[in-house]
Structure formats: C-alpha cells, structure tokens
Amino acid sequence: MLRRLGIRTLVLLASVLVASVIDFLVMAVVPGSPAQVTLGIGATPDAVAALEREVGLDRALPVQYLNWIGGVVRGDFGVSYSSRQPISADLLDRFSVTLWLVLGGMVLSLLIAIPMGVIAAVRHRKLSGILISGVSQVGVAIPAFLAGLLLVSFFALRWNWFPPNGYVVPADDPVQFFRHLTLPWIALGVVQGAVLTRYVRSAVLDEMGQDYLRTARSKGLRPLEALMRHGLRNAAVPVLTVLGVQLVTLMVGAVVIERVFAIPGIGSMLTDAVANRDLITVQGIVFVLVVFALLVSFLVDVLYLAIDPRLRTR
C-alpha cells in the first residue's frame, strides 16, 4: 500500500507541475498588455514600459515562469495589476470563505443523500422508495442559483429569518456566521444532495443483488442489517468517485451562489479579476482551484485503497 501511495504522490506532484506550466502559458498568450490595461488607454508607451519592467513582464517567458512558480512555492502569488496590492493574503482569505461554503454544502448533501439513497434502494418497490426517487429527480433539475433566489425571497426577505446576504468570520461571531451561511448551504446542499441520492440508490441497488448479501441473508440477517454490515462499504466505492467530482464542481460553481448571497469568496474575486483583466490574479486563482481539484482526486484514490482491500494487491 505504501508503494501505491508513493506512486500516487509522485503523480500528484507531476500533475501540479504540468498544471502550473499550462496555467502560466495560457495567461501569457492572452492578447494585449496587462500594463496597458492597468494604466488605461491614455497611458504613454514609456509609462507602460516602466510598469512592465516593474512587474517583470519584459523578461523572457521561462524567466517569468520560474519567478512566478518560485514565488508560489514560497506562498507569494505576486502583486495585483489592478490594485497594486499583494495577492496572497486576499487569496487565502477568499479561499477560506469559499471552502466554508463548499464544505457546509457538501456535509448537508451527504446528510440528505446517504439515508435517502439507502431507503430509496431498500424500498425501491414501495411507495416511500418511489417517492424519494421522484423528489430527487426534481431536485436534480433545479439549479443552485434558482434555489438560492427562492430561499432569499421567502426566508430572508419575506419572513426575515436569515440575512439575505453577506458573510461574518466565524472567529468574530459564530452565531452570525451560521446565520449568514445557512441559506447558501441549503441552496448548495439540497441540490447536490438530490444528485448524490440517485447515485447512492444506484450503488446500493447493485450491491443488494450480489451473492455475498444473499448468503448473509440466508444466515439469518435481515436485508437492512445485511446491507449495513456488509454492503455499504462496497457501495461507497462508486459513490466516492461522484463525491470527489461534486466537491470540485461545487468549488468552481460556488461563484454563482457567492453572487446571489454577496459572499466575498474566491468566485467573486475571480469575476472581479476577469472584469479588470487582472491576469496575474486570475492566474493565481486558477492555479489554486486546479491544485484543490488534484488534491481531492488524490484523497479519493487514498480512500479507495482504505475501503477496498482488493486495490492494495493489484
């Protein structure tokens, strides 16, 4: 197992390196000078050239890349072209906000999907199972931003139960932190929970037809007891794949929910940077998101090895 973990770690590091090169080259070949955009169309060529020298845009591409990736390794993502402020501190703050948003939504979706998916599978011929399947199908068709708008309309504006927008740092006021994120978590969690419910149901149904569960039932275990003791572990393997993809999708798609609830996360930072053509900020945000996606994939692989002993011997 340690050898496989070592191989996957090397693959992770190589993937991060390749992603950094692609991220840098894509931003480098975008037409137009970021210095010209920063200074405006009225800037003189001398002023543009001076700014390019200041931020290192006049150097060869390999040198620019090495300077950039060296800074990233040290935790320095450079200076914003538009605000002239260091990016790293703002990027870290915004990323933590989005991480709270995404993790809360994911936890809620799991709390919904695991019991509902198991019930829908075990009772797939009963009314309750059919009803859960139908409701989850409807939930899949509802976009998260629409759910967010409906939640704001009723629970924030009409009944005034929760704030309609904004964010409070948990260390400053934990109660207000939960109040501000409750509606965004529900918007993300309910929709993703509907998607996950269908995958859990499908995975559990597949396991219920396996011989080892029939053997367990023939030894006197009730169907649900046999499933809980022997089947859920195997059913978790395909669900993990979907869970990893959904976590990455939530992180990238959180930009819409952040806009709906005016949450100052990394999605809002990205849209502002794109609007200002602040390419070095965009470059840093994209790199952080790619590394996050690669880390999630790595953790899913590790969980595969932990859950399924057959993978350790292949």
Buried (B, 14 or more C-beta within 10 A) or exposed (E): EEEBBEEBEEBBEEBBEEBBEEBBEEBBEEEEBBBBBBBEEEBEEEBBBBBBEEBBBBBEEEEBBEBBBEBBEEEBBBBBBBBEEEBBEBBBBBBBBBBBBBBBBBEBBBEBBBEBBBBBBBBBEEEEBEEBBEBBEEBBEBEBBBBBBEBBEEBBEEEEEBBBBEBBEBEEEEEBBBBBBBBBBBBBBBBBBBBBBBBBBBBBBBBBEBEEBEEBBEEEBEBEEBBBEBBBEBBBBBBBEBBBBBBBBBBBBBBBBBBBBEBBBBBBBBBBBEEBBBBBBBBBBBBBBBBBBBEBBBBBBBBBBEEBEEBBEE
